[in-house]
């Protein structure tokens, strides 16, 4: 939520604004799949596929890289 709310408010770079929702969606997919599946495990950690963890890590890395690149370009907006 911090990235999703903070990116549009404090950064003008479009890449950062696009990476924040990507990260939010990456975090929302595993719990949504877990809740929707009728035969799911009792806990999310037992039911989550390792690819989802990789997706979250990759989306986080994309956000960090885009924020660092935006900071190098110019001063922060606010």
Protein Blocks (a to p, Z undefined) as FASTA:
>chain_A
ZZmmmmmmmpcbfklmmmmmmmmmmmmmmmmmmmmpmkbcfbfklmpcfklmmmmmmmmm
mmmmmmmmmmmmpccfZZ
